[in-house]
C-alpha cells in the first residue's frame, strides 16, 4: 500500500466535503454525500474503459428484444456490474443545466446490484439539497478530476480509504467506541493463525468463507487473498465463495461494491442482523472470520428472537444459553460454531476477535459462562491471543483473538493455548485515530510461530480444558434465632394481620389467643431456643383446642424473632439418624472450586476451619467457566527495599534545603 498516495486521496476527498458541503449540510451529514459519491466514482472509473462496448451490446440486445441482458452486459463491462445509460460522470459535465436529471438517469442505468448500493446510502434524498445549493455539478467535477485516480487503487487500498473516511466521520459524529473497523495488520494475523496450521490439508477444491459481521468486507477479501496465495504456493487451484452479512447500511453498501469490483458474487453479501435474521441458516462454511460488535446491546435482536407465547428464545443456534442484553458478542461466536462443517476431514476453522468481557463476564450458570462451558466442553477452543492495546482506530481497549475448530489435531485435544502478544508491536509514527500501535510482518510471523510450536514457555502457556472450569458451591450456615415478646412487636404483629388478612387468614381473630400462649411460654423472658418455643406453642395451642401448623407458627414467630449468634440452631427437619437445620440466608456464601479439585476436600480445607457448623447445599452447585488471562501472565514487580526508599527521601530533603527560603524571598514585596 502506498501510504502517501492513500493519505493524499483521503485528504482530497475530505477537502471536497469541506469546500462544498460546509454551508449545505451539517458536518454530521457530510458522510451521506461523500461515501456514496466515492463508491459511485470508484465504480464509474472502472467502467470507463469498456463503456463503448457496453453501449454497443445494450443497443444490439434491445434491437433483438432481449429482456434478460445481465450476463451479456457483465461480459461486455468486464465486471459483475455495468451502466447502460449514455452517461459517465465525466459526460454529465457536458450539460450543466440538466445535471440533476441526467445524474438520476445515470444512476438508473446501473445494474440492479449497484442501484441497491446507492439505495442503501439513501443518496437520492440528498440530490434536491445539492441541486438547490448549486453544488452537485461542482461535486461531480471534483470527483472526476485527474488528480483523483480511484481506478488505480487496489481493492485493499480502497478499503483503507473507506475505513479512514468512515473513521473520520464517526469522530465528527461522536460515534461510540464499539463501532470500529479491523486494521489490516490484525486481519493479517488472524488469517495467518487460521490458515497456516492447515496449509498442508488444502486441496484443489471449493471452499467457503463467512463473516457474519462483515463491515466493509476487509476480512473476507484478505482471507481470500491469503488462502489463494497459500494454495498457489502448494500447487493447488482452489475456488472460493465469500459470504457475509452486515447490519449497518452504509458499510453493507461499501462491502457489496467491493465484492462486485473484485469479481466476487455480490449476492452472497446480505443485509440485516445476523442474530435475529440469519440469511444463511442452512449453510456450513470451511472458514469463518469475524470482528463482532462488543459492549453493544442486542436487546432489539433479543425481542425479535423471543417467542411471544413461551417467552423463550427458540432459535437452535442459542440453545446453550444467551448473554445479558447489554452485550451480544458471544452470540456471534456461537452463530459461527453452528455453521461448522462436520462432514469433511478438515472440518471448520474460526478466527474471531473479542474484548475481555467474552473471557470472564457472567457468573457460573449465567449465559456468558454457559456459552464458554459449551465451547470448552465440546473442545472447540484451540487458542486465545492477547493483542497490544491501541490497535484499533476508534478504541484502545484490550482485545483477544480466539481460534476455534471442530477438528483439533491430536496434540491439541483437551488443551487450550494462551498467548500473550501484548508486548509485540511497533509504535506508529502517526496515529490513525486511537490506533497508535501496529503489527509488523515480523510480529505476525513471531506470534504465528508461538502458536504453531505449541510450547509451554515464555509468551505461550498450555492448559487443560478443565483448568478454566469451576464449581460454584453454596455454603450455608444455620439460622440462630432468639424469641422475645415486646409491646412494639405486639403492635407490629396486630397491624400486619389486620392490614394483610389474606396472607394471615389462618390467624385472623386469633391474635389475643396467640399472644396469651407466647406469654405463657416466655413469661416475659427471652428464649434462645426457637425450636423449644415452636414445639411448645403447638402443644399449648392444642390444649386450648387451637390447631396451628408448623408453618403457621413460623409465620407468627417471625414478628418476635431476632438473629442471635448465641441462640440455638433452628431445626428444619429431624429424622432418626440426622438433623437438618434452617439456613440463614444472610450468612449464605459462595465458593468457587476448581474442577480439578474435589469439592469436599476443598470445603474441609478452606471453609470448615473458619465456619465449623457450615455445610454445602449440593443441590445448588453450578459448573461455570472463565478465562482470567492476566492471572496467568502476571509479572510481579518486586517492591523496593525500605533502606533504599529512606536514602532517596534523605537525598530529596538534602537537595531541597534552602528552596523554601528562596521561594519566600522571591515573592516578598519590595
C-alpha positions in Angstrom: 0.0 0.0 0.0 1.3 3.5 -0.9 0.6 5.4 2.3 1.4 8.8 0.8 -1.0 8.2 -2.1 -3.7 6.9 0.2 -3.4 9.8 2.5 -3.4 12.3 -0.4 -6.6 10.7 -1.7 -8.3 10.8 1.7 -7.3 14.4 2.2 -8.6 15.3 -1.3 -12.0 13.7 -0.7 -12.2 15.2 2.8 -11.4 18.6 1.2 -14.4 18.1 -1.2 -16.6 17.9 1.8 -15.1 21.0 3.5 -15.2 23.0 0.3 -18.7 22.3 -1.0 -20.8 20.9 1.8 -19.9 23.3 4.7 -22.8 25.6 4.1 -25.1 22.9 2.6 -25.2 20.2 5.3 -24.3 20.0 9.0 -21.0 18.2 9.5 -22.7 15.1 10.7 -24.4 14.7 7.4 -21.3 15.0 5.1 -21.0 11.2 5.1 -24.4 10.9 3.4 -22.9 12.5 0.3 -19.2 11.7 0.4 -19.4 8.0 0.9 -21.9 7.2 -1.9 -20.1 9.6 -4.3 -16.8 7.9 -3.5 -18.3 4.5 -4.3 -20.1 5.8 -7.4 -16.9 7.4 -8.7 -14.8 4.2 -8.0 -17.3 2.1 -10.0 -17.6 4.7 -12.7 -13.8 4.9 -13.2 -13.6 1.1 -13.5 -16.4 1.1 -16.1 -15.0 3.9 -18.3 -12.7 1.8 -20.5 -15.5 -0.6 -21.5 -18.3 2.0 -21.7 -18.4 1.9 -25.5 -18.6 -1.8 -25.7 -21.5 -1.9 -23.1 -23.4 0.7 -25.1 -23.0 -1.3 -28.3 -24.1 -4.6 -26.7 -27.0 -3.0 -24.9 -28.3 -1.4 -28.2 -27.9 -4.8 -30.0 -29.8 -6.7 -27.3 -32.6 -4.1 -27.3 -33.0 -4.4 -31.1 -33.3 -8.2 -30.7 -35.9 -7.7 -27.9 -33.7 -9.5 -25.3 -35.1 -8.9 -21.8 -32.5 -10.7 -19.6 -29.3 -8.9 -20.5 -27.3 -9.2 -17.3 -24.8 -11.9 -18.4 -24.0 -10.3 -21.7 -23.6 -6.8 -20.2 -21.4 -8.1 -17.4 -19.2 -9.8 -20.0 -19.0 -6.5 -22.0 -18.1 -4.4 -18.9 -15.6 -7.0 -17.6 -17.3 -6.8 -14.2 -20.4 -8.2 -12.4 -21.9 -4.6 -12.8 -22.5 -2.2 -15.6 -24.2 1.0 -16.7 -26.4 1.2 -19.7 -27.1 4.9 -19.7 -25.4 7.2 -22.2 -23.6 8.9 -19.3 -20.4 8.6 -17.4 -19.7 11.1 -14.6 -17.4 13.0 -17.0 -20.1 13.2 -19.6 -22.6 14.6 -17.1 -20.4 17.8 -17.0 -21.3 18.4 -20.7 -24.8 19.5 -19.8 -24.6 21.7 -16.6 -28.2 22.9 -16.8 -29.5 19.3 -16.8 -27.1 18.0 -14.1 -29.7 16.5 -11.7 -32.0 15.0 -14.3 -29.0 13.5 -16.2 -27.5 12.3 -12.9 -30.7 10.4 -11.9 -30.8 8.9 -15.4 -27.1 7.8 -15.0 -27.9 6.2 -11.6 -30.9 4.4 -13.0 -28.7 3.0 -15.8 -26.7 0.9 -13.4 -27.2 -2.8 -12.9 -29.6 -3.7 -10.1 -26.7 -4.6 -7.7 -25.3 -1.1 -7.9 -28.7 0.6 -7.6 -29.3 -1.3 -4.4 -26.0 0.0 -3.1 -27.0 3.6 -3.9 -30.4 3.0 -2.3 -28.8 1.8 1.0 -26.8 5.1 1.1 -30.2 6.9 0.7 -28.3 9.2 -1.7 -31.4 10.2 -3.6 -32.6 12.0 -0.5 -29.6 14.4 -0.9 -30.0 15.3 -4.6 -32.5 18.0 -4.2 -30.5 19.7 -1.4 -27.3 19.5 -3.5 -29.1 20.9 -6.6 -30.7 23.8 -4.7 -27.3 24.7 -3.3 -25.8 24.5 -6.8 -23.1 22.1 -5.7 -24.0 18.9 -7.5 -22.1 19.9 -10.6 -19.1 21.0 -8.6 -19.0 17.7 -6.7 -19.0 15.7 -9.9 -16.4 18.0 -11.3 -14.1 17.4 -8.3 -14.7 13.7 -8.3 -13.7 13.4 -12.0 -10.5 15.5 -11.5 -7.5 13.7 -13.0 -5.8 14.1 -9.6 -8.2 11.6 -8.0 -7.3 8.3 -9.6 -9.5 5.9 -7.7 -9.2 3.4 -10.6 -5.5 3.0 -9.8 -6.1 1.8 -6.3 -6.2 -1.9 -5.4 -9.3 -3.1 -3.6 -7.2 -3.3 -0.4 -6.2 0.3 -0.8 -9.8 1.3 -1.5 -10.7 -0.4 1.7 -8.3 1.8 3.6 -9.8 4.9 2.0 -13.3 3.9 3.0 -12.4 2.9 6.5 -10.4 6.1 7.2 -13.2 8.3 5.8 -15.8 6.4 8.0 -13.5 6.7 11.0 -13.2 10.5 10.5 -17.0 10.8 10.1 -17.5 8.7 13.2 -15.3 11.1 15.2 -17.2 14.0 13.8 -20.4 12.4 15.0 -19.0 11.2 18.3 -19.8 7.6 17.4 -19.4 5.1 20.2 -16.0 3.3 20.5 -17.6 -0.1 19.8 -18.3 0.9 16.2 -14.8 0.3 14.9 -13.1 -1.4 11.9 -10.4 -4.0 12.0 -7.0 -2.8 10.9 -5.4 -4.9 8.2 -2.4 -5.9 10.4 -4.8 -7.5 12.8 -6.7 -9.2 9.9 -3.3 -10.4 8.6 -2.5 -12.0 11.9 -5.9 -13.6 12.0 -5.6 -15.1 8.5 -2.1 -16.5 9.4 -3.4 -18.1 12.5 -6.5 -19.6 10.7 -4.9 -20.9 7.5 -1.2 -21.7 8.2 -1.8 -24.6 10.5 -3.8 -26.5 7.9 -1.8 -25.4 4.8 -0.9 -29.0 4.0 -4.5 -30.0 4.1 -5.6 -27.6 1.4 -6.6 -29.4 -1.8 -7.7 -28.3 -5.2 -11.3 -27.8 -4.3 -14.1 -25.3 -3.4 -14.0 -23.6 -0.1 -16.5 -21.2 1.6 -15.5 -18.3 3.8 -18.0 -16.5 6.1 -18.1 -13.3 8.1 -21.4 -12.6 10.0 -20.4 -9.0 10.8 -18.5 -8.2 7.6 -18.5 -4.4 7.7 -16.8 -3.2 4.6 -15.6 -6.7 3.7 -11.9 -6.4 4.6 -11.7 -9.7 6.5 -13.3 -11.6 3.6 -11.1 -10.2 0.9 -8.0 -10.5 2.9 -8.8 -14.2 3.7 -9.4 -14.7 0.0 -6.1 -13.2 -0.9 -4.2 -15.2 1.7 -5.8 -18.5 1.0 -5.3 -18.2 -2.7 -1.7 -17.4 -2.4 -1.2 -20.2 0.1 -2.9 -22.7 -2.2 -0.9 -21.5 -5.2 2.4 -22.0 -3.3 1.3 -25.6 -2.7 0.4 -26.1 -6.4 -3.3 -26.2 -5.7 -6.1 -24.5 -7.6 -9.0 -23.5 -5.4 -12.4 -21.8 -5.8 -13.6 -19.6 -3.0 -17.0 -18.4 -2.2 -17.2 -15.3 0.1 -20.3 -14.9 2.3 -21.1 -12.1 4.6 -23.9 -10.3 6.5 -23.9 -6.7 7.7 -26.5 -4.7 9.6 -25.2 -1.1 9.0 -26.5 0.1 5.6 -23.5 2.2 4.6 -20.8 -0.4 5.4 -23.1 -3.1 3.7 -23.2 -0.9 0.6 -19.4 -0.4 0.6 -18.8 -4.2 1.1 -21.1 -5.1 -1.7 -19.5 -2.7 -4.0 -16.1 -4.0 -3.1 -17.2 -7.6 -3.8 -18.5 -6.5 -7.2 -15.3 -4.7 -8.1 -13.2 -7.7 -7.1 -15.3 -10.1 -9.2 -16.9 -11.9 -6.2 -20.6 -12.6 -6.1 -22.3 -9.6 -4.5 -25.4 -11.7 -4.0 -23.5 -13.5 -1.2 -23.5 -10.3 0.9 -26.7 -10.0 2.8 -28.2 -7.0 4.7 -29.7 -7.4 8.2 -28.9 -8.6 11.7 -27.1 -11.9 11.8 -28.6 -12.6 15.3 -32.3 -12.1 14.6 -32.3 -12.6 10.8 -29.7 -15.1 9.7 -29.6 -15.2 5.9 -27.5 -18.4 5.9 -29.4 -20.7 8.3 -28.7 -23.9 6.5 -25.2 -23.3 5.2 -21.9 -24.6 6.5 -18.5 -23.0 6.0 -14.9 -24.1 5.9 -13.5 -20.9 7.3 -15.1 -18.2 9.4 -13.6 -14.9 10.4 -15.2 -12.1 12.3 -14.9 -9.0 14.5 -18.3 -8.7 16.0 -19.6 -5.7 17.9 -18.8 -5.9 21.6 -20.1 -3.9 24.5 -23.2 -3.3 22.5 -26.8 -4.1 23.4 -28.6 -6.8 21.5 -32.0 -6.1 23.1 -33.7 -5.4 19.7 -32.5 -8.8 18.5 -33.5 -10.5 21.7 -37.0 -9.1 21.4 -37.2 -10.4 17.8 -35.9 -13.8 18.8 -38.2 -14.3 21.8 -41.3 -16.4 21.3 -44.3 -14.2 22.3 -46.1 -17.2 24.0 -43.3 -19.2 25.6 -41.1 -16.1 26.3 -38.1 -18.2 25.4 -35.6 -17.9 22.6 -36.3 -20.9 20.4 -33.5 -20.4 17.8 -31.5 -23.7 17.9 -28.2 -21.7 17.5 -28.6 -20.4 21.0 -30.0 -23.4 22.9 -27.0 -23.5 25.2 -27.8 -20.1 26.6 -27.7 -16.4 25.9 -25.7 -13.5 27.5 -27.3 -10.5 29.1 -28.9 -7.9 26.8 -26.1 -5.3 27.1 -23.5 -7.3 25.2 -24.2 -9.9 22.5 -20.7 -10.5 21.2 -20.6 -14.2 22.3 -23.7 -14.9 20.2 -21.8 -14.1 17.1 -19.2 -16.7 18.1 -22.0 -19.3 18.8 -23.5 -18.4 15.4 -20.3 -19.3 13.7 -19.9 -22.5 15.6 -23.4 -23.5 14.5 -22.2 -23.3 10.9 -19.2 -25.6 11.2 -18.8 -28.4 8.7 -19.0 -31.9 10.2 -18.8 -33.9 7.0 -15.3 -33.0 5.9 -11.9 -34.2 7.1 -10.7 -30.6 7.8 -14.0 -29.5 9.4 -14.1 -25.8 10.0 -11.7 -23.2 11.4 -12.7 -19.9 13.0 -10.8 -16.7 13.9 -12.7 -14.1 15.8 -11.8 -11.1 17.9 -13.4 -10.0 21.2 -12.7 -7.8 24.2 -12.0 -9.1 27.7 -15.7 -9.4 28.5 -16.0 -12.6 26.5 -13.4 -14.2 28.7 -14.9 -13.8 32.1 -18.2 -11.9 32.3 -21.1 -13.8 33.7 -21.2 -15.9 36.9 -21.4 -19.7 36.8 -24.9 -20.6 35.4 -25.3 -17.3 33.6 -25.5 -17.1 29.9 -21.9 -16.0 29.2 -20.5 -18.7 31.4 -22.9 -21.3 29.8 -21.6 -20.4 26.4 -18.0 -20.7 27.4 -18.8 -24.0 29.1 -20.4 -25.3 25.9 -17.5 -24.2 23.8 -14.8 -25.6 26.0 -16.5 -28.9 26.9 -17.1 -29.5 23.2 -13.3 -28.9 22.8 -13.7 -26.2 20.1 -11.3 -23.7 21.6 -7.7 -24.0 20.4 -6.1 -20.7 21.5 -6.6 -17.2 22.7 -4.1 -14.5 21.8 -3.9 -11.2 23.8 -3.2 -8.3 21.5 -1.5 -5.0 22.4 -3.8 -2.1 23.3 -4.2 0.9 20.9 -4.6 -1.5 17.9 -8.0 -0.1 16.6 -9.0 3.2 15.1 -11.8 4.1 17.5 -11.0 2.2 20.7 -7.9 1.5 22.8 -9.4 -1.4 24.9 -7.7 -4.8 25.3 -8.7 -7.3 22.6 -8.2 -11.0 22.1 -8.2 -13.3 19.1 -9.9 -16.7 19.6 -9.0 -19.6 17.3 -11.7 -22.4 17.3 -12.1 -25.6 15.3 -14.1 -28.8 15.4 -11.0 -30.7 14.1 -8.3 -30.3 16.7 -5.1 -32.1 15.9 -4.3 -34.9 18.4 -1.7 -32.9 20.4 -4.2 -30.1 21.0 -7.1 -32.2 22.0 -8.3 -31.3 25.5 -5.9 -28.4 25.6 -6.2 -24.6 25.3 -3.2 -22.4 24.5 -3.0 -18.8 25.8 -0.5 -16.4 24.1 0.5 -13.1 25.5 1.3 -10.9 22.5 0.7 -7.6 24.3 4.4 -6.5 24.0 4.8 -7.3 20.3 4.1 -4.1 18.4 5.7 -1.2 16.6 4.7 2.3 17.7 3.4 4.2 14.6 5.0 7.4 13.5 1.5 8.9 13.1 -1.6 7.6 14.9 -4.8 6.8 13.0 -7.4 7.8 15.4 -6.7 5.8 18.6 -4.6 3.3 16.6 -1.0 4.1 17.6 0.5 0.6 17.5 0.8 -1.8 14.6 2.0 -5.3 13.9 4.8 -5.7 11.5 5.4 -8.8 9.3 7.9 -9.9 11.9 5.5 -9.6 14.7 2.9 -11.6 12.8 5.4 -14.3 12.0 6.6 -14.5 15.6 3.1 -14.8 17.0 2.2 -17.5 14.4 5.4 -19.4 15.3 4.5 -19.3 19.0 1.0 -20.6 18.1 2.2 -23.4 15.9 5.0 -24.5 18.1 2.5 -25.2 20.9 5.1 -24.9 23.7 4.5 -24.2 27.4 7.1 -21.4 27.9 7.5 -17.7 27.7 4.6 -16.0 26.0 2.8 -19.3 25.5 1.1 -21.3 28.2 -0.8 -24.6 27.8 -3.7 -25.6 29.9 -6.2 -28.5 30.1 -9.7 -27.6 29.3 -10.9 -28.2 32.8 -8.3 -25.7 34.2 -10.8 -23.0 33.3 -13.8 -24.7 34.8 -15.1 -24.3 38.4 -17.9 -25.4 40.6 -19.7 -22.6 42.3 -20.9 -24.1 45.6 -23.4 -22.6 48.0 -22.1 -22.6 51.6 -24.9 -22.4 54.2 -24.7 -21.7 58.0 -27.5 -22.4 60.4 -30.1 -19.9 61.3 -30.0 -19.0 65.0 -33.0 -17.1 66.5 -33.9 -15.7 69.9 -37.6 -15.0 70.7 -38.9 -12.1 72.7 -42.4 -10.5 73.1 -42.4 -6.7 73.5 -45.1 -4.1 73.2 -43.6 -2.8 70.0 -43.6 -6.2 68.4 -47.1 -6.9 69.6 -48.3 -3.8 67.8 -46.4 -4.7 64.6 -47.9 -8.2 64.7 -51.5 -7.0 65.2 -51.2 -4.3 62.5 -49.7 -6.7 60.0 -52.5 -9.3 60.5 -55.2 -6.6 60.1 -53.6 -4.9 57.1 -52.9 -8.2 55.3 -55.7 -10.5 56.3 -55.4 -12.5 53.1 -51.8 -13.5 53.9 -52.6 -14.2 57.6 -56.0 -15.7 57.1 -55.4 -18.7 59.3 -54.7 -16.5 62.4 -57.1 -13.6 61.8 -59.2 -13.0 65.0 -56.8 -15.3 67.0 -54.2 -12.6 67.8 -55.0 -12.4 71.5 -55.0 -16.2 72.0 -51.6 -16.4 70.2 -50.2 -13.7 72.4 -51.5 -15.5 75.5 -49.8 -18.7 74.5 -46.5 -16.9 73.8 -46.6 -15.1 77.2 -47.3 -18.4 79.0 -44.2 -19.9 77.3 -41.8 -17.0 77.7 -43.2 -15.4 80.9 -41.6 -12.1 79.9 -38.2 -13.6 79.2 -36.0 -14.0 76.1 -35.8 -17.6 74.8 -32.6 -18.6 73.0 -34.2 -21.8 71.7 -36.6 -21.2 68.8 -37.2 -25.0 68.4 -38.5 -25.2 72.0 -40.8 -22.2 71.6 -42.2 -23.5 68.3 -42.8 -27.0 69.6 -44.3 -25.8 72.9 -46.5 -23.3 71.1 -48.1 -26.1 69.1 -48.6 -28.2 72.2 -50.1 -25.4 74.2 -52.4 -24.4 71.4 -53.7 -27.9 71.1 -54.6 -28.0 74.8 -56.6 -24.9 74.1 -58.2 -26.6 71.2 -56.5 -24.4 68.6 -54.7 -26.1 65.7 -51.7 -24.5 64.2 -49.3 -26.0 61.7 -45.5 -25.6 61.9 -45.6 -23.1 59.0 -48.3 -21.0 60.7 -46.3 -20.9 63.9 -43.2 -19.8 61.8 -45.3 -17.1 60.3 -46.2 -15.8 63.8 -42.8 -16.2 65.4 -41.1 -14.1 62.6 -42.5 -11.0 64.4 -40.9 -11.9 67.7 -37.5 -13.3 66.4 -34.0 -11.9 66.2 -30.9 -13.3 64.7 -28.6 -14.1 67.5 -25.3 -15.9 67.2 -25.6 -17.2 70.7 -29.0 -18.8 70.1 -29.7 -22.4 69.3 -29.7 -23.5 65.7 -33.2 -23.6 64.1 -34.1 -27.1 63.1 -35.7 -27.5 59.7 -36.2 -31.2 59.6 -35.3 -34.1 62.0 -35.2 -37.8 61.5 -33.9 -40.7 63.5 -30.4 -40.5 62.2 -30.0 -36.9 61.2 -30.9 -33.3 61.8 -31.3 -30.7 59.0 -31.0 -27.1 60.1 -32.7 -24.0 58.6 -30.1 -22.0 56.6 -29.5 -18.3 57.4 -29.8 -16.5 54.1 -27.9 -13.5 55.4 -24.9 -15.8 56.1 -25.1 -17.6 52.8 -21.8 -17.6 51.0 -20.3 -18.9 47.7 -17.1 -20.6 47.0 -15.5 -21.3 43.6 -13.8 -24.7 43.5 -11.6 -25.6 40.5 -12.9 -28.6 38.6 -9.5 -30.3 39.2 -10.2 -30.3 42.9 -12.6 -32.4 45.0 -15.4 -30.2 46.4 -15.4 -31.9 49.8 -11.6 -31.7 50.2 -11.7 -28.0 49.3 -14.5 -27.4 51.7 -12.8 -29.1 54.6 -9.6 -27.2 54.0 -10.9 -23.7 53.1 -14.2 -23.3 54.8 -14.7 -25.6 57.9 -11.7 -24.2 59.9 -13.4 -20.8 59.8 -17.1 -21.8 59.8 -17.3 -25.0 61.8 -21.0 -25.5 61.5 -21.3 -24.7 57.8 -22.5 -27.2 55.1 -22.7 -27.4 51.3 -26.1 -27.3 49.6 -25.2 -29.7 46.8 -28.5 -29.1 45.0 -27.3 -25.5 44.2 -23.9 -26.4 42.8 -23.3 -24.9 39.4 -20.5 -25.5 36.9 -19.0 -22.5 35.1 -16.1 -21.5 33.0 -14.0 -18.3 32.9 -10.6 -17.4 31.5 -8.7 -14.8 33.6 -6.0 -14.1 31.1 -3.9 -11.7 33.2 -3.7 -14.2 36.1 -1.6 -16.5 34.1 0.7 -13.8 32.7 1.0 -11.5 35.7 4.6 -10.3 36.3 5.2 -9.4 39.9 7.3 -6.3 40.3 9.4 -6.6 43.5 8.9 -3.8 45.9 11.8 -1.6 46.7 13.8 -2.2 49.9 12.9 0.2 52.8 16.5 1.3 53.2 16.6 2.4 49.5 13.4 4.4 49.9 14.7 6.1 53.0 18.0 7.0 51.2 16.0 8.6 48.4 13.9 10.6 50.8 17.0 11.9 52.6 18.5 12.9 49.2 15.4 14.8 48.2 15.3 16.5 51.6 19.0 17.5 51.2 18.5 18.8 47.7 15.5 20.9 48.8 17.3 22.7 51.6 17.0 26.4 51.3 14.4 26.1 48.5 11.6 27.3 50.7 13.6 30.3 51.9 14.4 31.2 48.3 10.8 31.0 47.2 9.8 33.2 50.2 12.4 35.8 49.2 11.2 35.8 45.6 7.6 36.5 46.5 8.4 39.1 49.2 7.1 42.6 48.2 9.7 45.3 47.7 
